[in-house]
C-alpha cells in the first residue's frame, strides 16, 4: 500500500531546491519524479497525503462540479426568462 513520502524527505528536497540544486538532480538522487517535486513547490505542500484523503477530495470535487453544473443551468434558465419579458 502506498503511504506517500514523509514530511522530512519533502522538507529536505524543497530545502535543497531553494539552496539552488537543480530539480532534475534531486529527482535522480531521491528517486522522486520531477513532476512531483514541482507540484510540491507549486502548492507549498510538505506533508504526505494519504490515499483516503485523496479519494475524499476527489469525491468532494466531483460533487462540487455537479452543483456548479446545476447552478449554471438554473442561471441560464433565469436569464432566458428575464430576456423573454
N, C-alpha and C positions, 0 to 999 in steps of 0.2 A: 504494500500500500504506500502511495506517495505521501510523504509527510512535509514536503516543502524544504526550503533552505533556511537554516537557522538565522536568527536575527544577527548573531555575531558575525557570521560569514557575510551577510548582506552589508553590515556596517563596515566590515573590513574592505570589501570590494568597493563600496561607494567612497570610502576614505582614500583608497589608492587612486581612484579616478580623479578625485578632487586634488590630489597631490601632483597630477599631471601624467600618470601612467596611462597609456592608450587602452581603450576598452578591449580591443582585439587581443592584446597581450594578457590582460587579466582574465578574459574569457577562456583563453587557452590554458592558463595556469590553474584555474579553478574548475574547468570543465562545465562552465555555465555559458549558455548561448548569449551572444552579444545582444540579441533582441530582448532577452530577459533583463539584462543589465540596463539597457536603455529604458525599458519600462519602469524599472525601479527609480531611475534618475528622473524620469518624466513625472511620475506620480509621487515621488518622495517616500515610497513605501520601503520600510526597512524591517518589517515584521512578517513572519510567514503567514500565508493564507491557507486555511485548511480546505480540503475538497468540499466538505459540508458547507462551509461559509460561501465558497464559490457557487455551489449549486443553489443555495438560498438566494444569493444576489442575482443569479440568472433568472430564477423564478420571479423575484420581485421586479426585475427589469421587464420581463415578458408581460407581467400584469400591468405595469405602468404603460407599456406601449399599447396594450389593448384599451386601457382607459383613455389614453391620448387619442387613439383612433376613434373611439365612440364620441368623445367630446368634439373632435374635428368634424365628424359627420353632423352632429347636432348643431354646431355653429353654422355650418353651410346651410342646413335646413332653415334656421332662423334668419340667416342672411337673405335667402331666396324669398322667404315670406315677407320680409321687410321691403325688398325691392319690388315685390308684386303689389304693394299697397298704393 
